[in-house]
Amino acid sequence: MSATEKPLLIKRYASRRLYNTETSDYVTLDDIAGFIREGREVQIVDLKSGDDLTRQYLLQIIAEHESRGENVLPINVLNDLVRSYSSQATSMVPQFLAASFEMLRDGQSKMVENITSINPMAQMPGFDALKAQQEAFLKAMTGGVMPGGMSGPAREDEAPSGENLDDIRKELAELQQKLSKLSK
């Protein structure tokens, strides 16, 4: 198993500081979120007790993103998650969520394949611009990590502008609101 396939081991000291065992330096929650966006699996353990704290810290990262206005989880989904903890559905929720995210990743991979494969649409005027816009959207949705482990744009001149990324985020927020209304 190569180093990138093994989880990155982060040790939490009694002072609550987090220590990256690969680079021998201290890291923050933002650093850990960055490792995950890059495709690394992370494991966080308490140095003294050996307890696995990964779940606790991942939930903390999500809570911090949500509190900063980077809302990914609609209110109705959060309500349903809270309800699931107090119902018999608790045993089904983890499998359902895992399957849902797997389907999302598969769909994104297929979308990228369809965009990049040779097809008759590639001959249409403006197809390259449409392809770039879709790739920028997927990168925004996946935090810069493309399905299959590709990370970020290949060249600097391919990077989406901040304005374009803001437009995509705005459109995504509007879609989330529409989805929330549809599910009611």
Residue pairs with C-beta under 8 A, 6 or more apart in sequence:
3 22
4 39
4 40
6 41
7 40
7 41
7 42
7 43
8 20
8 21
8 22
8 35
8 40
8 41
8 42
8 43
9 21
9 22
9 43
9 45
10 18
10 19
10 20
10 21
10 27
10 32
10 42
10 43
10 44
10 45
11 18
11 19
11 21
11 44
11 45
11 46
11 47
12 18
12 19
12 44
12 45
12 46
12 47
12 53
13 19
13 47
14 47
14 48
17 26
18 26
18 27
18 28
18 29
18 32
18 44
18 57
19 25
19 26
19 27
19 47
20 26
20 27
20 31
29 57
29 60
29 61
29 64
32 42
32 44
32 57
32 61
33 61
33 65
35 42
36 42
36 58
36 61
37 143
37 144
37 145
38 145
38 151
39 145
39 149
39 151
42 54
43 52
43 54
44 52
44 53
44 54
44 56
44 57
45 51
45 52
45 53
45 54
46 53
62 73
65 72
66 72
66 73
71 173
71 176
72 176
73 81
74 176
74 177
74 179
74 180
75 180
76 180
76 183
76 184
81 93
83 89
84 90
84 93
105 147
108 138
108 141
108 142
108 147
109 147
109 148
111 134
111 138
112 135
112 138
112 146
112 147
112 148
115 131
115 134
115 135
116 131
121 127
132 158
132 160
133 164
135 146
136 160
136 164
136 165
136 168
137 168
138 146
138 147
139 145
139 146
139 152
139 153
139 160
140 160
140 165
140 168
140 169
140 172
141 172
144 151
144 152
145 151
145 152
146 152
152 159
153 159
153 160
160 168
